[in-house]
């Protein structure tokens, strides 16, 4: 059962970092082994959804709820005072610490989940995919890439994302995303030829060199976004691009 804190003998025992430590230590085992077995997968996701609802989303919704309440009536005399109070509350050391801890835990959960061979059998798969879509719109590149990989493995859009995985990974890269717009329209294929052949292959026969370069060209191909797939893929790409503006 997920617990963010507990009391022992009337004294408060802070264990907010325990979940982080457990996920860090066992991430290599949890992903490829436990998540593939139904009897172990369901308890794991019970803990994940409890964390999601009782800590991660609660912190976000609390902030958004207070903000909405403050902005309800901007003509009231206490509006400026309420705005200052709200800003001080969000900027408090305690609030920042809770939000930071929640984001770190979410990143560790994603690090575990991305190690699974497939996430198509995830409980509450629609809610899980919606969460991952929202996490794409973050300026944390590492978390964004983990969320994208999990979304691909969850079979989102009936596995269509797997077809455009390289394209989407390019848009999630802080350095490459600007170069992906032309590729989105025309596609990309490396034409490096013999220049990409390692030194140890220089003495091989000409046929082997040609085969090696062709294999490299095939691996580097990024398909263009087909007309029939744009409705499904463009919202995902837009989220990735928006994150670069944050």
MDAnalysis code that builds the backbone (N, CA, C; Angstrom):
import MDAnalysis as mda
import numpy as np

u = mda.Universe.empty(738, n_residues=246, atom_resindex=np.repeat(np.arange(246), 3), trajectory=True)
u.add_TopologyAttr("name", ["N", "CA", "C"] * 246)
u.add_TopologyAttr("resid", np.arange(1, 247))
u.add_TopologyAttr("resname", ["UNK", "UNK", "UNK", "UNK", "UNK", "UNK", "UNK", "UNK", "UNK", "UNK", "UNK", "UNK", "UNK", "UNK", "UNK", "UNK", "UNK", "UNK", "UNK", "UNK", "UNK", "UNK", "UNK", "UNK", "UNK", "UNK", "UNK", "UNK", "UNK", "UNK", "UNK", "UNK", "UNK", "UNK", "UNK", "UNK", "UNK", "UNK", "UNK", "UNK", "UNK", "UNK", "UNK", "UNK", "UNK", "UNK", "UNK", "UNK", "UNK", "UNK", "UNK", "UNK", "UNK", "UNK", "UNK", "UNK", "UNK", "UNK", "UNK", "UNK", "UNK", "UNK", "UNK", "UNK", "UNK", "UNK", "UNK", "UNK", "UNK", "UNK", "UNK", "UNK", "UNK", "UNK", "UNK", "UNK", "UNK", "UNK", "UNK", "UNK", "UNK", "UNK", "UNK", "UNK", "UNK", "UNK", "UNK", "UNK", "UNK", "UNK", "UNK", "UNK", "UNK", "UNK", "UNK", "UNK", "UNK", "UNK", "UNK", "UNK", "UNK", "UNK", "UNK", "UNK", "UNK", "UNK", "UNK", "UNK", "UNK", "UNK", "UNK", "UNK", "UNK", "UNK", "UNK", "UNK", "UNK", "UNK", "UNK", "UNK", "UNK", "UNK", "UNK", "UNK", "UNK", "UNK", "UNK", "UNK", "UNK", "UNK", "UNK", "UNK", "UNK", "UNK", "UNK", "UNK", "UNK", "UNK", "UNK", "UNK", "UNK", "UNK", "UNK", "UNK", "UNK", "UNK", "UNK", "UNK", "UNK", "UNK", "UNK", "UNK", "UNK", "UNK", "UNK", "UNK", "UNK", "UNK", "UNK", "UNK", "UNK", "UNK", "UNK", "UNK", "UNK", "UNK", "UNK", "UNK", "UNK", "UNK", "UNK", "UNK", "UNK", "UNK", "UNK", "UNK", "UNK", "UNK", "UNK", "UNK", "UNK", "UNK", "UNK", "UNK", "UNK", "UNK", "UNK", "UNK", "UNK", "UNK", "UNK", "UNK", "UNK", "UNK", "UNK", "UNK", "UNK", "UNK", "UNK", "UNK", "UNK", "UNK", "UNK", "UNK", "UNK", "UNK", "UNK", "UNK", "UNK", "UNK", "UNK", "UNK", "UNK", "UNK", "UNK", "UNK", "UNK", "UNK", "UNK", "UNK", "UNK", "UNK", "UNK", "UNK", "UNK", "UNK", "UNK", "UNK", "UNK", "UNK", "UNK", "UNK", "UNK", "UNK", "UNK", "UNK", "UNK", "UNK", "UNK", "UNK", "UNK", "UNK", "UNK", "UNK", "UNK", "UNK"])
u.atoms.positions = np.array([
    [0.844, -1.192, 0.000],
    [0.000, 0.000, 0.000],
    [0.878, 1.240, 0.000],
    [0.506, 2.214, -0.788],
    [1.285, 3.456, -0.865],
    [1.084, 4.286, 0.393],
    [2.185, 4.730, 0.987],
    [2.130, 5.630, 2.137],
    [3.168, 6.719, 1.936],
    [2.754, 7.949, 2.137],
    [3.720, 9.048, 2.032],
    [4.325, 9.381, 3.384],
    [3.646, 9.025, 4.456],
    [4.196, 9.229, 5.787],
    [3.480, 8.290, 6.764],
    [3.974, 8.191, 7.959],
    [3.322, 7.351, 8.965],
    [3.736, 7.828, 10.358],
    [3.069, 7.310, 11.365],
    [3.422, 7.645, 12.746],
    [3.719, 6.367, 13.511],
    [4.742, 6.406, 14.328],
    [5.100, 5.266, 15.162],
    [5.199, 5.746, 16.603],
    [4.354, 5.192, 17.452],
    [4.381, 5.573, 18.858],
    [4.110, 7.042, 19.083],
    [3.282, 7.640, 18.240],
    [2.944, 9.045, 18.395],
    [3.974, 9.992, 17.815],
    [5.121, 9.466, 17.368],
    [6.149, 10.308, 16.782],
    [6.084, 10.206, 15.256],
    [6.271, 11.329, 14.618],
    [6.179, 11.375, 13.162],
    [7.444, 10.793, 12.536],
    [7.262, 9.876, 11.604],
    [8.391, 9.274, 10.894],
    [8.271, 9.625, 9.419],
    [9.218, 10.395, 8.921],
    [9.164, 10.810, 7.520],
    [9.808, 9.748, 6.642],
    [9.025, 9.205, 5.728],
    [9.546, 8.187, 4.826],
    [9.273, 8.585, 3.372],
    [9.215, 9.880, 3.095],
    [8.873, 10.329, 1.742],
    [9.907, 9.910, 0.709],
    [11.158, 9.619, 1.146],
    [12.182, 9.216, 0.202],
    [12.272, 7.698, 0.028],
    [11.494, 6.941, 0.813],
    [11.585, 5.486, 0.748],
    [11.181, 4.966, -0.631],
    [10.072, 5.482, -1.163],
    [9.601, 5.032, -2.471],
    [10.641, 5.322, -3.542],
    [11.262, 6.498, -3.454],
    [12.312, 6.859, -4.413],
    [13.465, 5.857, -4.350],
    [13.912, 5.521, -3.134],
    [15.038, 4.607, -2.970],
    [14.700, 3.209, -3.477],
    [13.484, 2.749, -3.201],
    [13.063, 1.418, -3.649],
    [13.047, 1.355, -5.175],
    [12.488, 2.378, -5.806],
    [12.414, 2.396, -7.261],
    [13.803, 2.461, -7.887],
    [14.701, 3.234, -7.276],
    [16.062, 3.333, -7.787],
    [16.780, 1.990, -7.709],
    [16.634, 1.319, -6.588],
    [17.366, 0.067, -6.353],
    [16.868, -1.075, -7.241],
    [15.548, -1.129, -7.458],
    [14.974, -2.290, -8.127],
    [14.464, -1.992, -9.539],
    [14.831, -0.836, -10.089],
    [14.316, -0.476, -11.417],
    [14.710, -1.502, -12.477],
    [15.897, -2.058, -12.367],
    [16.333, -3.040, -13.354],
    [15.576, -4.344, -13.290],
    [14.987, -4.643, -12.128],
    [14.232, -5.891, -11.962],
    [12.752, -5.668, -12.181],
    [12.236, -4.554, -11.666],
    [10.808, -4.280, -11.746],
    [10.317, -4.218, -13.188],
    [11.067, -3.509, -14.038],
    [10.624, -3.312, -15.408],
    [10.520, -4.595, -16.213],
    [11.653, -5.285, -16.446],
    [11.618, -6.451, -17.328],
    [10.996, -7.699, -16.729],
    [10.913, -7.806, -15.408],
    [10.428, -9.041, -14.778],
    [9.027, -8.891, -14.185],
    [8.905, -8.021, -13.198],
    [7.653, -7.917, -12.458],
    [6.504, -7.437, -13.336],
    [6.760, -6.470, -14.213],
    [5.683, -5.910, -15.017],
    [5.160, -6.869, -16.076],
    [5.862, -7.964, -16.311],
    [5.405, -8.946, -17.289],
    [4.503, -10.010, -16.670],
    [4.418, -10.049, -15.357],
    [3.592, -11.051, -14.670],
    [2.366, -10.375, -14.068],
    [1.198, -10.852, -14.451],
    [-0.046, -10.212, -14.031],
    [-0.176, -10.153, -12.516],
    [0.203, -11.229, -11.829],
    [0.047, -11.289, -10.374],
    [0.917, -10.258, -9.664],
    [2.016, -9.839, -10.296],
    [2.907, -8.835, -9.721],
    [2.660, -7.455, -10.319],
    [2.205, -7.433, -11.566],
    [1.976, -6.156, -12.244],
    [0.850, -5.360, -11.591],
    [-0.245, -6.019, -11.246],
    [-1.400, -5.309, -10.691],
    [-1.098, -4.647, -9.347],
    [-0.417, -5.330, -8.397],
    [-0.047, -4.630, -7.153],
    [0.885, -3.440, -7.392],
    [1.792, -3.563, -8.362],
    [2.692, -2.454, -8.678],
    [1.890, -1.240, -9.140],
    [0.926, -1.455, -10.031],
    [0.135, -0.335, -10.527],
    [-0.832, 0.187, -9.475],
    [-1.225, -0.656, -8.513],
    [-2.030, -0.151, -7.391],
    [-1.244, 0.912, -6.629],
    [0.043, 0.641, -6.396],
    [0.902, 1.611, -5.711],
    [1.086, 2.860, -6.578],
    [1.283, 2.648, -7.872],
    [1.488, 3.781, -8.786],
    [0.269, 4.699, -8.819],
    [-0.924, 4.134, -8.925],
    [-2.132, 4.966, -9.006],
    [-2.459, 5.633, -7.669],
    [-2.096, 4.988, -6.572],
    [-2.281, 5.644, -5.275],
    [-1.363, 6.855, -5.153],
    [-0.113, 6.685, -5.581],
    [0.817, 7.828, -5.599],
    [0.285, 8.923, -6.509],
    [-0.213, 8.541, -7.666],
    [-0.711, 9.503, -8.647],
    [-1.860, 10.330, -8.080],
    [-2.812, 9.657, -7.453],
    [-4.027, 10.331, -6.980],
    [-3.852, 11.023, -5.633],
    [-3.047, 10.431, -4.756],
    [-2.939, 10.962, -3.399],
    [-1.795, 11.954, -3.213],
    [-0.900, 12.000, -4.165],
    [0.229, 12.923, -4.011],
    [0.450, 13.772, -5.261],
    [0.744, 13.134, -6.394],
    [1.135, 13.881, -7.586],
    [0.021, 14.796, -8.096],
    [-1.133, 14.233, -8.394],
    [-2.239, 15.037, -8.913],
    [-2.820, 15.959, -7.851],
    [-2.796, 15.524, -6.599],
    [-3.347, 16.337, -5.526],
    [-2.583, 17.659, -5.401],
    [-1.262, 17.604, -5.528],
    [-0.453, 18.814, -5.446],
    [-0.757, 19.760, -6.609],
    [-0.926, 19.191, -7.803],
    [-1.227, 20.022, -8.968],
    [-2.625, 20.621, -8.876],
    [-3.600, 19.783, -8.503],
    [-4.978, 20.252, -8.440],
    [-5.174, 21.280, -7.339],
    [-4.446, 21.118, -6.230],
    [-4.543, 22.079, -5.142],
    [-4.082, 23.455, -5.614],
    [-2.967, 23.499, -6.316],
    [-2.448, 24.773, -6.822],
    [-3.396, 25.388, -7.840],
    [-3.907, 24.537, -8.759],
    [-4.809, 25.037, -9.793],
    [-6.125, 25.510, -9.193],
    [-6.607, 24.786, -8.149],
    [-7.868, 25.163, -7.521],
    [-7.780, 26.504, -6.821],
    [-6.685, 26.729, -6.113],
    [-6.499, 28.007, -5.432],
    [-6.371, 29.129, -6.448],
    [-5.643, 28.865, -7.542],
    [-5.475, 29.883, -8.583],
    [-6.811, 30.262, -9.191],
    [-7.658, 29.274, -9.471],
    [-8.970, 29.544, -10.056],
    [-9.838, 30.347, -9.096],
    [-9.746, 30.021, -7.810],
    [-10.537, 30.739, -6.809],
    [-10.094, 32.198, -6.691],
    [-8.791, 32.426, -6.765],
    [-8.261, 33.788, -6.669],
    [-8.700, 34.628, -7.861],
    [-8.720, 34.015, -9.061],
    [-9.019, 34.747, -10.286],
    [-10.517, 34.891, -10.551],
    [-11.366, 34.349, -9.677],
    [-12.806, 34.352, -9.921],
    [-13.362, 35.760, -10.065],
    [-13.043, 36.636, -9.150],
    [-13.592, 37.998, -9.159],
    [-12.453, 38.996, -8.994],
    [-11.968, 39.501, -10.109],
    [-10.810, 40.396, -10.073],
    [-11.166, 41.815, -9.621],
    [-12.467, 42.124, -9.522],
    [-12.895, 43.467, -9.124],
    [-13.070, 43.626, -7.612],
    [-12.953, 42.524, -6.882],
    [-13.158, 42.617, -5.437],
    [-12.006, 43.382, -4.794],
    [-12.240, 44.058, -3.691],
    [-11.200, 44.878, -3.037],
    [-9.984, 44.082, -2.589],
    [-10.197, 42.816, -2.236],
    [-9.082, 42.019, -1.697],
    [-8.311, 41.260, -2.779],
    [-8.575, 41.571, -4.039],
    [-7.961, 40.795, -5.134],
    [-6.432, 40.822, -5.066],
    [-5.828, 42.006, -4.940],
    [-4.367, 42.101, -4.913],
    [-3.770, 41.385, -3.706],
    [-4.445, 41.514, -2.560],
    [-3.966, 40.830, -1.357],
    [-4.045, 39.318, -1.534],
    [-5.144, 38.836, -2.123],
    [-5.286, 37.402, -2.367],
    [-4.214, 36.899, -3.328],
    [-3.903, 37.704, -4.342],
    [-2.862, 37.326, -5.294],
    [-1.503, 37.200, -4.605],
    [-1.200, 38.124, -3.715],
    [0.066, 38.078, -2.989],
    [0.114, 36.868, -2.066],
    [-1.007, 36.603, -1.393],
    [-1.071, 35.439, -0.500],
    [-0.879, 34.147, -1.284],
    [-1.542, 34.069, -2.434],
    [-1.438, 32.884, -3.282],
    [0.005, 32.680, -3.760],
    [0.648, 33.764, -4.194],
    [2.029, 33.668, -4.671],
    [2.966, 33.207, -3.560],
    [2.775, 33.728, -2.350],
    [3.622, 33.332, -1.228],
    [3.396, 31.877, -0.849],
    [2.140, 31.425, -0.962],
    [1.831, 30.034, -0.617],
    [2.511, 29.074, -1.590],
    [2.406, 29.368, -2.900],
    [3.017, 28.497, -3.898],
    [4.533, 28.524, -3.807],
    [5.080, 29.649, -3.410],
    [6.525, 29.810, -3.384],
    [7.133, 29.409, -2.047],
    [6.313, 28.897, -1.148],
    [6.837, 28.504, 0.161],
    [7.785, 27.322, 0.011],
    [8.736, 27.237, 0.914],
    [9.734, 26.168, 0.863],
    [9.078, 24.791, 0.958],
    [8.054, 24.675, 1.820],
    [7.373, 23.394, 1.969],
    [6.677, 22.959, 0.701],
    [5.975, 23.895, 0.057],
    [5.265, 23.560, -1.179],
    [6.230, 23.183, -2.291],
    [7.304, 23.936, -2.422],
    [8.296, 23.624, -3.451],
    [8.913, 22.256, -3.218],
    [9.176, 21.956, -1.952],
    [9.762, 20.655, -1.623],
    [8.830, 19.501, -1.949],
    [7.533, 19.650, -1.649],
    [6.558, 18.595, -1.955],
    [6.434, 18.382, -3.457],
    [6.367, 19.480, -4.208],
    [6.238, 19.345, -5.662],
    [7.503, 18.721, -6.267],
    [8.652, 19.131, -5.761],
    [9.913, 18.586, -6.272],
    [10.000, 17.084, -5.988],
    [9.619, 16.674, -4.780],
    [9.654, 15.251, -4.420],
    [8.700, 14.441, -5.283],
    [7.512, 14.989, -5.553],
    [6.518, 14.289, -6.379],
    [7.023, 14.119, -7.802],
    [7.676, 15.158, -8.341],
    [8.196, 15.055, -9.704],
    [9.325, 14.021, -9.796],
    [10.165, 13.971, -8.767],
    [11.254, 12.993, -8.758],
    [10.693, 11.577, -8.700],
    [9.682, 11.366, -7.864],
    [9.068, 10.037, -7.776],
    [8.425, 9.634, -9.095],
    [7.753, 10.581, -9.748],
    [7.139, 10.282, -11.040],
    [8.197, 9.890, -12.064],
    [9.324, 10.597, -12.065],
    [10.410, 10.272, -12.992],
    [10.943, 8.865, -12.744],
    [11.012, 8.477, -11.469],
    [11.495, 7.139, -11.151],
    [10.497, 6.068, -11.541],
    [9.215, 6.336, -11.372],
    [8.196, 5.400, -11.844],
    [8.320, 5.206, -13.357],
    [8.473, 6.308, -14.078],
    [8.588, 6.221, -15.535],
    [9.852, 5.465, -15.940],
    [10.930, 5.650, -15.191],
    [12.176, 4.951, -15.485],
    [12.001, 3.444, -15.342],
    [11.179, 3.033, -14.380],
    [10.874, 1.608, -14.205],
    [9.983, 1.130, -15.343],
    [8.930, 1.886, -15.641],
    [7.941, 1.461, -16.629],
    [8.529, 1.345, -18.031],
    [9.457, 2.216, -18.384],
    [10.010, 2.183, -19.738],
    [10.860, 0.938, -19.986],
    [11.257, 0.257, -18.921],
    [12.075, -0.948, -19.062],
    [11.254, -2.176, -19.408],
    [9.938, -2.071, -19.307],
    [9.071, -3.197, -19.668],
    [9.100, -3.419, -21.173],
    [8.954, -4.677, -21.581],
    [8.918, -4.973, -23.011],
    [7.656, -4.415, -23.650],
    [6.561, -4.445, -22.912],
    [5.290, -3.917, -23.412],
    [4.463, -3.403, -22.240],
    [3.710, -2.324, -22.477],
    [2.822, -1.770, -21.458],
    [1.370, -1.816, -21.928],
    [1.103, -2.690, -22.892],
    [-0.246, -2.808, -23.443],
    [-1.246, -3.398, -22.480],
    [-0.762, -4.094, -21.448],
    [-1.665, -4.726, -20.472],
    [-1.787, -3.905, -19.192],
    [-1.390, -2.647, -19.253],
    [-1.458, -1.775, -18.077],
    [-2.904, -1.604, -17.607],
    [-3.182, -1.761, -16.310],
    [-4.538, -1.479, -15.800],
    [-4.911, -0.015, -16.044],
    [-6.189, 0.237, -16.304],
    [-6.682, 1.595, -16.589],
    [-5.832, 2.244, -17.687],
    [-5.712, 1.531, -18.786],
    [-4.789, 1.928, -19.851],
    [-5.109, 3.319, -20.406],
    [-6.397, 3.668, -20.517],
    [-6.768, 4.989, -21.059],
    [-6.290, 6.110, -20.140],
    [-6.490, 5.940, -18.816],
    [-6.020, 6.937, -17.852],
    [-4.493, 7.034, -17.881],
    [-3.846, 5.890, -18.014],
    [-2.388, 5.847, -18.057],
    [-1.861, 6.596, -19.279],
    [-2.479, 6.380, -20.426],
    [-2.038, 7.056, -21.650],
    [-2.314, 8.559, -21.600],
    [-3.434, 8.954, -20.995],
    [-3.723, 10.388, -20.848],
    [-2.688, 11.067, -19.964],
    [-2.274, 10.385, -18.897],
    [-1.223, 10.922, -18.029],
    [0.068, 11.115, -18.813],
    [0.455, 10.114, -19.595],
    [1.687, 10.197, -20.373],
    [1.627, 11.322, -21.395],
    [0.466, 11.511, -22.006],
    [0.297, 12.619, -22.959],
    [0.519, 13.962, -22.272],
    [-0.015, 14.113, -21.067],
    [0.170, 15.362, -20.320],
    [1.633, 15.557, -19.929],
    [2.324, 14.457, -19.645],
    [3.725, 14.551, -19.241],
    [4.642, 14.901, -20.413],
    [4.160, 14.770, -21.634],
    [4.966, 15.176, -22.793],
    [5.170, 16.682, -22.816],
    [4.242, 17.392, -22.223],
    [4.293, 18.861, -22.230],
    [5.054, 19.364, -21.002],
    [6.308, 18.946, -20.888],
    [7.153, 19.337, -19.765],
    [8.507, 19.780, -20.286],
    [9.164, 20.680, -19.560],
    [10.505, 21.108, -19.972],
    [11.592, 20.213, -19.387],
    [11.182, 19.165, -18.668],
    [12.132, 18.172, -18.169],
    [12.344, 17.142, -19.284],
    [13.443, 17.280, -20.024],
    [13.676, 16.449, -21.206],
    [13.759, 14.967, -20.865],
    [14.408, 14.635, -19.758],
    [14.540, 13.235, -19.377],
    [13.170, 12.618, -19.107],
    [12.341, 13.322, -18.344],
    [11.009, 12.810, -18.051],
    [10.176, 12.721, -19.323],
    [10.325, 13.701, -20.198],
    [9.573, 13.701, -21.451],
    [9.934, 12.481, -22.301],
    [11.216, 12.175, -22.404],
    [11.648, 11.025, -23.203],
    [11.154, 9.718, -22.601],
    [11.153, 9.627, -21.266],
    [10.629, 8.425, -20.606],
    [9.128, 8.270, -20.867],
    [8.400, 9.380, -20.764],
    [6.961, 9.347, -21.008],
    [6.669, 8.958, -22.453],
    [7.459, 9.466, -23.378],
    [7.271, 9.137, -24.789],
    [7.514, 7.654, -25.038],
    [8.571, 7.117, -24.450],
    [8.866, 5.699, -24.631],
    [7.767, 4.828, -24.035],
    [7.257, 5.222, -22.867],
    [6.162, 4.469, -22.244],
    [4.898, 4.528, -23.099],
    [4.651, 5.696, -23.692],
    [3.464, 5.863, -24.532],
    [3.552, 4.966, -25.764],
    [4.742, 4.871, -26.349],
    [4.939, 3.982, -27.499],
    [4.693, 2.535, -27.092],
    [5.231, 2.129, -25.948],
    [5.096, 0.744, -25.501],
    [3.685, 0.404, -25.030],
    [2.891, 1.430, -24.735],
    [1.513, 1.176, -24.301],
    [0.587, 0.898, -25.480],
    [1.108, 1.044, -26.708],
    [0.293, 0.787, -27.887],
    [-0.667, 1.916, -28.206],
    [-0.304, 3.136, -27.823],
    [-1.187, 4.291, -28.067],
    [-1.467, 4.440, -29.558],
    [-2.716, 4.772, -29.868],
    [-3.173, 4.891, -31.263],
    [-2.935, 3.591, -32.019],
    [-3.235, 2.490, -31.336],
    [-3.129, 1.154, -31.941],
    [-1.734, 0.873, -32.497],
    [-0.742, 1.331, -31.770],
    [0.637, 1.062, -32.145],
    [1.191, 1.962, -33.228],
    [0.441, 2.978, -33.628],
    [0.892, 3.863, -34.704],
    [2.142, 4.634, -34.317],
    [2.299, 4.927, -33.022],
    [3.456, 5.696, -32.578],
    [4.766, 4.960, -32.802],
    [4.719, 3.623, -32.809],
    [5.939, 2.855, -33.054],
    [6.491, 3.132, -34.452],
    [5.591, 3.373, -35.398],
    [5.997, 3.676, -36.782],
    [6.790, 4.976, -36.851],
    [6.419, 5.950, -36.008],
    [7.050, 7.269, -36.037],
    [7.920, 7.517, -34.807],
    [8.421, 6.450, -34.218],
    [9.190, 6.584, -32.978],
    [10.418, 7.484, -33.163],
    [11.182, 7.281, -34.240],
    [12.385, 8.092, -34.464],
    [12.035, 9.552, -34.688],
    [10.949, 9.792, -35.393],
    [10.514, 11.168, -35.640],
    [10.149, 11.857, -34.331],
    [9.403, 11.159, -33.486],
    [8.977, 11.723, -32.201],
    [10.171, 11.925, -31.267],
    [11.112, 10.992, -31.292],
    [12.316, 11.145, -30.469],
    [13.117, 12.369, -30.906],
    [13.110, 12.663, -32.198],
    [13.793, 13.857, -32.683],
    [13.157, 15.125, -32.147],
    [11.824, 15.158, -32.078],
    [11.129, 16.338, -31.556],
    [11.327, 16.482, -30.039],
    [11.657, 15.408, -29.358],
    [11.889, 15.490, -27.914],
    [13.321, 15.873, -27.578],
    [14.193, 15.903, -28.581],
    [15.601, 16.248, -28.372],
    [15.776, 17.766, -28.408],
    [16.431, 18.313, -27.387],
    [16.594, 19.768, -27.275],
    [17.412, 20.369, -28.407],
    [18.288, 19.589, -29.018],
    [19.149, 20.104, -30.075],
    [18.622, 19.791, -31.478],
    [17.934, 18.670, -31.632],
    [17.526, 18.228, -32.961],
    [16.124, 18.677, -33.368],
    [15.304, 19.127, -32.407],
    [13.892, 19.334, -32.717],
    [13.675, 20.373, -33.827],
    [14.575, 21.358, -33.937],
    [14.418, 22.390, -34.975],
    [14.613, 21.817, -36.382],
    [15.388, 20.747, -36.476],
    [15.668, 20.145, -37.781],
    [14.614, 19.118, -38.189],
    [13.644, 18.859, -37.320],
    [12.680, 17.794, -37.596],
    [11.490, 18.247, -38.437],
    [11.272, 19.562, -38.552],
    [10.130, 20.044, -39.334],
    [10.238, 19.616, -40.805],
    [11.383, 19.851, -41.483],
    [11.495, 19.366, -42.876],
    [11.358, 17.851, -42.976],
    [11.894, 17.137, -41.970],
    [11.809, 15.677, -41.982],
    [10.362, 15.233, -41.810],
    [9.612, 15.974, -41.019],
    [8.185, 15.688, -40.830],
    [7.450, 15.678, -42.169],
    [7.852, 16.580, -43.067],
    [7.174, 16.725, -44.359],
    [7.750, 15.804, -45.426],
    [9.078, 15.672, -45.444],
    [9.726, 14.952, -46.549],
    [10.351, 13.621, -46.145],
    [10.546, 13.416, -44.841],
    [11.263, 12.222, -44.415],
    [12.755, 12.458, -44.493],
    [13.545, 11.479, -44.040],
    [15.001, 11.639, -44.028],
    [15.664, 10.307, -44.281],
    [16.766, 10.349, -45.023],
    [17.557, 9.145, -45.249],
    [19.009, 9.541, -45.403],
    [19.873, 8.916, -44.600],
    [21.298, 9.226, -44.669],
    [21.884, 8.730, -45.979],
    [22.745, 9.545, -46.575],
    [23.434, 9.161, -47.803],
    [24.945, 9.251, -47.594],
    [25.391, 8.738, -46.481],
    [26.783, 8.932, -46.098],
    [27.766, 8.068, -46.880],
    [27.298, 6.954, -47.390],
    [28.157, 6.100, -48.210],
    [29.358, 5.570, -47.463],
    [30.489, 5.536, -48.138],
    [31.684, 4.930, -47.575],
    [32.260, 5.720, -46.423],
    [31.850, 6.994, -46.266],
    [32.416, 7.830, -45.200],
    [32.062, 7.308, -43.835],
    [30.942, 6.550, -43.721],
    [30.523, 6.033, -42.433],
    [31.123, 4.668, -42.117],
    [31.907, 4.118, -43.035],
    [32.467, 2.790, -42.822],
    [33.647, 2.878, -41.868],
    [33.626, 2.135, -40.756],
    [34.731, 2.183, -39.792],
    [36.048, 1.758, -40.412],
    [37.154, 2.135, -39.774],
    [38.488, 1.842, -40.305],
    [38.716, 0.349, -40.473],
    [38.181, -0.448, -39.527],
    [38.454, -1.880, -39.584],
    [37.804, -2.558, -40.787],
    [36.883, -1.830, -41.447],
    [36.235, -2.407, -42.624],
    [36.876, -1.942, -43.939],
    [37.870, -1.050, -43.862],
    [38.454, -0.494, -45.076],
    [39.137, -1.553, -45.928],
    [39.657, -2.616, -45.299],
    [40.386, -3.640, -46.024],
    [39.468, -4.749, -46.527],
    [38.198, -4.677, -46.182],
    [37.247, -5.697, -46.661],
    [37.028, -5.523, -48.150],
    [36.376, -6.496, -48.722],
    [36.054, -6.427, -50.146],
    [35.049, -5.318, -50.397],
    [34.955, -4.873, -51.652],
    [34.064, -3.770, -52.010],
    [32.614, -4.123, -51.727],
    [32.244, -5.369, -51.944],
    [30.862, -5.787, -51.710],
    [30.479, -5.643, -50.248],
    [31.359, -6.001, -49.350],
    [31.069, -5.898, -47.922],
    [30.941, -4.447, -47.489],
    [31.761, -3.590, -48.060],
    [31.701, -2.163, -47.733],
    [30.368, -1.583, -48.162],
    [29.923, -1.937, -49.352],
    [28.647, -1.452, -49.866],
    [27.494, -1.944, -48.995],
    [27.527, -3.222, -48.620],
    [26.468, -3.776, -47.778],
    [26.425, -3.078, -46.426],
    [27.608, -2.785, -45.875],
    [27.678, -2.113, -44.578],
    [27.054, -0.730, -44.650],
    [27.376, 0.024, -45.696],
    [26.838, 1.380, -45.829],
    [25.337, 1.349, -46.049],
    [24.845, 0.370, -46.781],
    [23.406, 0.259, -47.013],
    [22.657, -0.035, -45.720],
    [23.241, -0.892, -44.896],
    [22.605, -1.194, -43.612],
    [22.515, 0.057, -42.761],
    [23.551, 0.887, -42.787],
    [23.544, 2.130, -42.010],
    [22.494, 3.091, -42.538],
    [22.332, 3.145, -43.863],
    [21.320, 4.018, -44.449],
    [19.930, 3.591, -44.014],
    [19.682, 2.274, -44.011],
    [18.363, 1.768, -43.633],
    [18.039, 2.115, -42.189],
    [19.029, 1.991, -41.299],
    [18.797, 2.277, -39.882],
    [18.510, 3.754, -39.621],
    [19.053, 4.636, -40.469],
    [18.922, 6.061, -40.195],
    [17.697, 6.687, -40.868],
    [16.898, 5.881, -41.573],
    [15.730, 6.418, -42.258],
    [14.676, 6.863, -41.245],
    [14.170, 8.074, -41.421],
    [13.047, 8.576, -40.618],
    [11.898, 8.852, -41.578],
    [10.809, 8.123, -41.464],
    [9.712, 8.305, -42.429],
    [9.000, 9.638, -42.232],
    [8.492, 10.182, -43.325],
    [7.692, 11.401, -43.223],
    [6.329, 11.053, -42.633],
    [5.642, 12.054, -42.127],
    [4.323, 11.840, -41.532],
    [3.296, 11.744, -42.651],
    [2.708, 10.568, -42.791],
    [1.738, 10.333, -43.857],
    [0.451, 11.114, -43.601],
    [-0.214, 11.472, -44.680],
    [-1.436, 12.275, -44.604],
    [-2.481, 11.631, -43.706],
    [-2.656, 10.318, -43.849],
    [-3.706, 9.624, -43.085],
    [-3.376, 9.491, -41.601],
    [-2.101, 9.744, -41.229],
    [-1.692, 9.607, -39.831],
    [-1.587, 10.948, -39.103],
    [-1.792, 12.031, -39.823],
    [-1.575, 13.354, -39.223],
    [-2.551, 13.658, -38.095],
    [-3.787, 13.291, -38.246],
    [-4.775, 13.585, -37.208],
    [-4.397, 12.941, -35.880],
    [-3.810, 11.763, -35.938],
    [-3.432, 11.050, -34.718],
    [-2.104, 11.535, -34.149],
    [-1.153, 11.881, -35.005],
    [0.201, 12.186, -34.559],
    [0.478, 13.664, -34.295],
    [-0.185, 14.566, -35.001],
    [0.109, 15.981, -34.823],
    [-0.132, 16.488, -33.395],
    [-1.209, 16.065, -32.689],
    [-1.366, 16.513, -31.302],
    [-0.178, 16.130, -30.411],
    [0.388, 14.954, -30.653],
    [1.556, 14.511, -29.887],
    [2.759, 15.387, -30.220],
    [2.974, 15.654, -31.502],
    [4.102, 16.483, -31.933],
    [3.977, 17.904, -31.398],
    [2.756, 18.434, -31.397],
    [2.527, 19.789, -30.882],
    [2.875, 19.873, -29.404],
    [2.522, 18.849, -28.635],
    [2.871, 18.832, -27.208],
    [4.387, 18.846, -27.031],
    [5.081, 18.075, -27.842],
    [6.542, 18.037, -27.741],
    [7.153, 19.395, -28.085],
    [6.610, 20.054, -29.091],
    [7.116, 21.372, -29.481],
    [6.786, 22.432, -28.435],
    [5.586, 22.351, -27.851],
    [5.223, 23.321, -26.813],
    [6.163, 23.266, -25.637],
    [6.631, 22.068, -25.326],
    [7.533, 21.922, -24.173],
    [8.846, 22.665, -24.386],
    [9.244, 22.886, -25.633],
    [10.492, 23.594, -25.922],
    [10.345, 25.103, -25.720],
    [9.100, 25.566, -25.577],
    [8.852, 26.983, -25.376],
    [8.695, 27.349, -23.910],
    [8.645, 26.337, -23.020],
    [8.423, 26.590, -21.595],
    [9.692, 27.148, -20.949],
])
